[in-house]
Amino acid sequence: MKKSLVGRKREREILVEALQSDEPEMVAVIGRRRVGKTFLVKQVYEEHILFEVTGLQDGDLKKQLANFSFALSRHSGSRIPLKTPADWLEAFQMLVLHLSQISDDAKKVVFFDEVPWMATKKSDFLTGLGFFWNSWAVNRNIVVVICGSAASWMIEKVVNNRGGLHNRITKRIFLEPFNLAETESYLNSRNIHFNRYQIVELYMALGGIPHYLKEVKAGKSAVQNIDTICFSKEGLLRDEFSRLYPALFANAEKHIAIIRALATSRQGLTRQKTLQLSDLPEGGNTTKVLQELEQSGFISSYFPFGKKKKGKLYRLTDEYSLFYLQFMEDKSHEGSQTWHHLSQTQAYKTWSGYAFENICLKHIPQVKKALGIAGVYSKSSSFVKKGTEEEKGIQIDLLIDRNDKVINLVEIKYYNAELSLSAEYAQALREKIRIFQEATNTRKHIMLTLITAFGLKANKHSLGLIDQVLGLDDLFEG
């Protein structure tokens, strides 16, 4: 039975537009490993692909060219294997000869998958691709799809190419992991029907990566699925961390060092502190490493409230990496009941608070929609004020600074039941508002917003304090 494509509405529209246009199109599809790029392209273009080839991870030039030849033999229907081309120029000339035999009446689709693996150092793959496009494809009824998991490489070498592919990309797709609504739809499409709390529990550990979510089985709770996927000897994600970064980046040790450093901080780290904890030098290619991690969606950077040029903070936002470093690496736990045991610990409470905060920060459009301010221009940030001997410090998870003279001060609290404010908690929230107003001298109206899993149980402490309450259902809005 053919699997159906879940979500990806805008991405599908872009691919269909390319297929239906009257011009030749070159489409770049960029997204991290296992996010579903290949599946998307094949689902939309399945009947139209006349040639496709996937790069070989760690394959040298000779192997890549042989792999290209094998793919061309398969698509041409040749009973005799075609010769291996001497270089990429010859390889693309062979492809031109093959495609020239096919009528131009229907639009052809040519699909190059994992291009960063094919474009080995000094291989001149991009030169060959530029020759193919500029000397032949540009005058044909064709869609050329270029796909790659190394996002920074794709942006630098393909999208911003200064050679033969300069300004040749006509459409681009940055494929992101599923959000919560898409994750729910995906699980439902596999006849797995969890309530939304269970889905959030899964999402905090696995993220919205379709290849990871594919391992979730019906008839098991979120806890049981995490046990199997992450802690059993056969679990897909048991050793995924060791493969994840080397598959995307050259010299991945630096990338992993930064991921480890950011995993130690909930508030985020400055560049200087990140490098200090990573034991990396200020110079070299450190800036590029940070950019590569951010462009690939593993980390995020932001400026705290009121700062525009200095004070940028970096934050680990890849769910699986955080979960792995917190619970899986160098741990003796494995097998049945592992996660059931760990989810009862204080470490779980600390991690789940941070993981849920990350989820909320990734769903700010849904938060704004629930607050009725989707059409109001705003900027999102956080705020941290260090304590002194005279006054406690504060941390504000999320601020939504609106153009209508209002700031939503958002408190994010992960709790497995309806939240009830104590007198102490209510006083702490009042102190947050006071200290924030005094520290920033803002004249905007402050609205205190609470995001929690099961909502708020109103009492005398919350009345007049909490302006809006959002729950899980609000985060699942499409």
Summary of the structure (lengths in Angstrom):
residues: 478
radius of gyration: 25.1
end to end distance: 27.2
largest distance: 83.0
contacts: 1489
relative contact order: 0.08
helix: 44%
strand: 16%
